[in-house]
Amino acid sequence: MSEKGTVMFTDDGFLRNPQSWTPELASDVANELQITLTDDHWLVIQGVRQFYERTGRSLSMRPLVRVVRNEVAANLGSSIALAQLFGSKTTRHVAMISGLPKPSDCI
């Protein structure tokens, strides 16, 4: 486990306590992943955080695509669109930036 300020992360870079997430932390994590956050990124981040608050689940790829398509923005709800935003490790990066636990499809 590593620490950035007073925020604790797991060994593989996921926020230990999703309630300690802040937009500033998201920007810092994204910068470390070499991702520049745009309005589309923030829509996805807010959507997955809302889903997590309702369900307590971090999303693997197929559910992520479905939630983004149905609850966030239809034009962003495809694996291609999400990979263009978050890179080839889409679910991992979405969860890390959004301050959510490691999704089940992450190795």
C-alpha positions as protocol buffer text, in pm:
chain_id: "A"
residue {
  index: 1
  type: MET
  ca { x: 0 y: 0 z: 0 }
}
residue {
  index: 2
  type: SER
  ca { x: 129 y: 343 z: -88 }
}
residue {
  index: 3
  type: GLU
  ca { x: 33 y: 684 z: 37 }
}
residue {
  index: 4
  type: LYS
  ca { x: -7 y: 1015 z: -146 }
}
residue {
  index: 5
  type: GLY
  ca { x: -60 y: 1283 z: 115 }
}
residue {
  index: 6
  type: THR
  ca { x: -314 y: 1130 z: 351 }
}
residue {
  index: 7
  type: VAL
  ca { x: -483 y: 918 z: 82 }
}
residue {
  index: 8
  type: MET
  ca { x: -412 y: 546 z: 89 }
}
residue {
  index: 9
  type: PHE
  ca { x: -379 y: 331 z: -222 }
}
residue {
  index: 10
  type: THR
  ca { x: -354 y: -44 z: -268 }
}
residue {
  index: 11
  type: ASP
  ca { x: -33 y: -192 z: -407 }
}
residue {
  index: 12
  type: ASP
  ca { x: -184 y: -194 z: -756 }
}
residue {
  index: 13
  type: GLY
  ca { x: -285 y: 172 z: -742 }
}
residue {
  index: 14
  type: PHE
  ca { x: -653 y: 163 z: -645 }
}
residue {
  index: 15
  type: LEU
  ca { x: -791 y: 400 z: -383 }
}
residue {
  index: 16
  type: ARG
  ca { x: -846 y: 209 z: -60 }
}
residue {
  index: 17
  type: ASN
  ca { x: -1143 y: 423 z: 51 }
}
residue {
  index: 18
  type: PRO
  ca { x: -1366 y: 548 z: -235 }
}
residue {
  index: 19
  type: GLN
  ca { x: -1516 y: 811 z: -2 }
}
residue {
  index: 20
  type: SER
  ca { x: -1178 y: 989 z: 13 }
}
residue {
  index: 21
  type: TRP
  ca { x: -1188 y: 1054 z: -365 }
}
residue {
  index: 22
  type: THR
  ca { x: -1178 y: 1414 z: -489 }
}
residue {
  index: 23
  type: PRO
  ca { x: -1173 y: 1565 z: -839 }
}
residue {
  index: 24
  type: GLU
  ca { x: -818 y: 1684 z: -767 }
}
residue {
  index: 25
  type: LEU
  ca { x: -713 y: 1330 z: -683 }
}
residue {
  index: 26
  type: ALA
  ca { x: -871 y: 1212 z: -1010 }
}
residue {
  index: 27
  type: SER
  ca { x: -665 y: 1469 z: -1201 }
}
residue {
  index: 28
  type: ASP
  ca { x: -347 y: 1358 z: -1023 }
}
residue {
  index: 29
  type: VAL
  ca { x: -409 y: 990 z: -1097 }
}
residue {
  index: 30
  type: ALA
  ca { x: -497 y: 1068 z: -1460 }
}
residue {
  index: 31
  type: ASN
  ca { x: -177 y: 1268 z: -1498 }
}
residue {
  index: 32
  type: GLU
  ca { x: 24 y: 973 z: -1366 }
}
residue {
  index: 33
  type: LEU
  ca { x: -149 y: 754 z: -1627 }
}
residue {
  index: 34
  type: GLN
  ca { x: -74 y: 1017 z: -1894 }
}
residue {
  index: 35
  type: ILE
  ca { x: -444 y: 1085 z: -1953 }
}
residue {
  index: 36
  type: THR
  ca { x: -563 y: 1443 z: -1997 }
}
residue {
  index: 37
  type: LEU
  ca { x: -916 y: 1466 z: -1859 }
}
residue {
  index: 38
  type: THR
  ca { x: -1179 y: 1621 z: -2088 }
}
residue {
  index: 39
  type: ASP
  ca { x: -1548 y: 1686 z: -2034 }
}
residue {
  index: 40
  type: ASP
  ca { x: -1621 y: 1337 z: -2174 }
}
residue {
  index: 41
  type: HIS
  ca { x: -1387 y: 1180 z: -1917 }
}
residue {
  index: 42
  type: TRP
  ca { x: -1565 y: 1367 z: -1637 }
}
residue {
  index: 43
  type: LEU
  ca { x: -1905 y: 1246 z: -1761 }
}
residue {
  index: 44
  type: VAL
  ca { x: -1785 y: 886 z: -1742 }
}
residue {
  index: 45
  type: ILE
  ca { x: -1618 y: 938 z: -1404 }
}
residue {
  index: 46
  type: GLN
  ca { x: -1931 y: 1094 z: -1254 }
}
residue {
  index: 47
  type: GLY
  ca { x: -2150 y: 820 z: -1404 }
}
residue {
  index: 48
  type: VAL
  ca { x: -1945 y: 530 z: -1269 }
}
residue {
  index: 49
  type: ARG
  ca { x: -1914 y: 696 z: -928 }
}
residue {
  index: 50
  type: GLN
  ca { x: -2293 y: 735 z: -913 }
}
residue {
  index: 51
  type: PHE
  ca { x: -2334 y: 370 z: -1015 }
}
residue {
  index: 52
  type: TYR
  ca { x: -2089 y: 266 z: -742 }
}
residue {
  index: 53
  type: GLU
  ca { x: -2274 y: 473 z: -481 }
}
residue {
  index: 54
  type: ARG
  ca { x: -2601 y: 295 z: -575 }
}
residue {
  index: 55
  type: THR
  ca { x: -2465 y: -58 z: -603 }
}
residue {
  index: 56
  type: GLY
  ca { x: -2125 y: -81 z: -434 }
}
residue {
  index: 57
  type: ARG
  ca { x: -1990 y: -241 z: -755 }
}
residue {
  index: 58
  type: SER
  ca { x: -1694 y: -142 z: -969 }
}
residue {
  index: 59
  type: LEU
  ca { x: -1766 y: -220 z: -1333 }
}
residue {
  index: 60
  type: SER
  ca { x: -1600 y: -469 z: -1566 }
}
residue {
  index: 61
  type: MET
  ca { x: -1604 y: -388 z: -1940 }
}
residue {
  index: 62
  type: ARG
  ca { x: -1946 y: -505 z: -2056 }
}
residue {
  index: 63
  type: PRO
  ca { x: -2138 y: -354 z: -1764 }
}
residue {
  index: 64
  type: LEU
  ca { x: -1925 y: -37 z: -1796 }
}
residue {
  index: 65
  type: VAL
  ca { x: -2023 y: 1 z: -2161 }
}
residue {
  index: 66
  type: ARG
  ca { x: -2390 y: -60 z: -2075 }
}
residue {
  index: 67
  type: VAL
  ca { x: -2396 y: 189 z: -1786 }
}
residue {
  index: 68
  type: VAL
  ca { x: -2217 y: 458 z: -1988 }
}
residue {
  index: 69
  type: ARG
  ca { x: -2446 y: 404 z: -2289 }
}
residue {
  index: 70
  type: ASN
  ca { x: -2768 y: 402 z: -2085 }
}
residue {
  index: 71
  type: GLU
  ca { x: -2693 y: 643 z: -1802 }
}
residue {
  index: 72
  type: VAL
  ca { x: -2415 y: 877 z: -1916 }
}
residue {
  index: 73
  type: ALA
  ca { x: -2397 y: 941 z: -2291 }
}
residue {
  index: 74
  type: ALA
  ca { x: -2490 y: 704 z: -2572 }
}
residue {
  index: 75
  type: ASN
  ca { x: -2202 y: 826 z: -2789 }
}
residue {
  index: 76
  type: LEU
  ca { x: -1950 y: 724 z: -2520 }
}
residue {
  index: 77
  type: GLY
  ca { x: -2110 y: 385 z: -2454 }
}
residue {
  index: 78
  type: SER
  ca { x: -1889 y: 158 z: -2661 }
}
residue {
  index: 79
  type: SER
  ca { x: -1566 y: -22 z: -2584 }
}
residue {
  index: 80
  type: ILE
  ca { x: -1396 y: 170 z: -2865 }
}
residue {
  index: 81
  type: ALA
  ca { x: -1506 y: 512 z: -2739 }
}
residue {
  index: 82
  type: LEU
  ca { x: -1405 y: 427 z: -2382 }
}
residue {
  index: 83
  type: ALA
  ca { x: -1066 y: 291 z: -2493 }
}
residue {
  index: 84
  type: GLN
  ca { x: -1005 y: 612 z: -2688 }
}
residue {
  index: 85
  type: LEU
  ca { x: -1065 y: 806 z: -2367 }
}
residue {
  index: 86
  type: PHE
  ca { x: -898 y: 581 z: -2109 }
}
residue {
  index: 87
  type: GLY
  ca { x: -653 y: 367 z: -2305 }
}
residue {
  index: 88
  type: SER
  ca { x: -619 y: -6 z: -2355 }
}
residue {
  index: 89
  type: LYS
  ca { x: -660 y: -82 z: -1982 }
}
residue {
  index: 90
  type: THR
  ca { x: -1000 y: 86 z: -1987 }
}
residue {
  index: 91
  type: THR
  ca { x: -1172 y: -60 z: -1681 }
}
residue {
  index: 92
  type: ARG
  ca { x: -856 y: -38 z: -1472 }
}
residue {
  index: 93
  type: HIS
  ca { x: -800 y: 327 z: -1562 }
}
residue {
  index: 94
  type: VAL
  ca { x: -1167 y: 424 z: -1519 }
}
residue {
  index: 95
  type: ALA
  ca { x: -1170 y: 270 z: -1170 }
}
residue {
  index: 96
  type: MET
  ca { x: -834 y: 417 z: -1068 }
}
residue {
  index: 97
  type: ILE
  ca { x: -925 y: 770 z: -1182 }
}
residue {
  index: 98
  type: SER
  ca { x: -1276 y: 743 z: -1036 }
}
residue {
  index: 99
  type: GLY
  ca { x: -1141 y: 622 z: -701 }
}
residue {
  index: 100
  type: LEU
  ca { x: -1322 y: 289 z: -716 }
}
residue {
  index: 101
  type: PRO
  ca { x: -1213 y: -64 z: -623 }
}
residue {
  index: 102
  type: LYS
  ca { x: -1038 y: -288 z: -874 }
}
residue {
  index: 103
  type: PRO
  ca { x: -1293 y: -430 z: -1124 }
}
residue {
  index: 104
  type: SER
  ca { x: -1329 y: -807 z: -1146 }
}
residue {
  index: 105
  type: ASP
  ca { x: -1185 y: -820 z: -1500 }
}
residue {
  index: 106
  type: CYS
  ca { x: -854 y: -659 z: -1402 }
}
residue {
  index: 107
  type: ILE
  ca { x: -559 y: -892 z: -1373 }
}
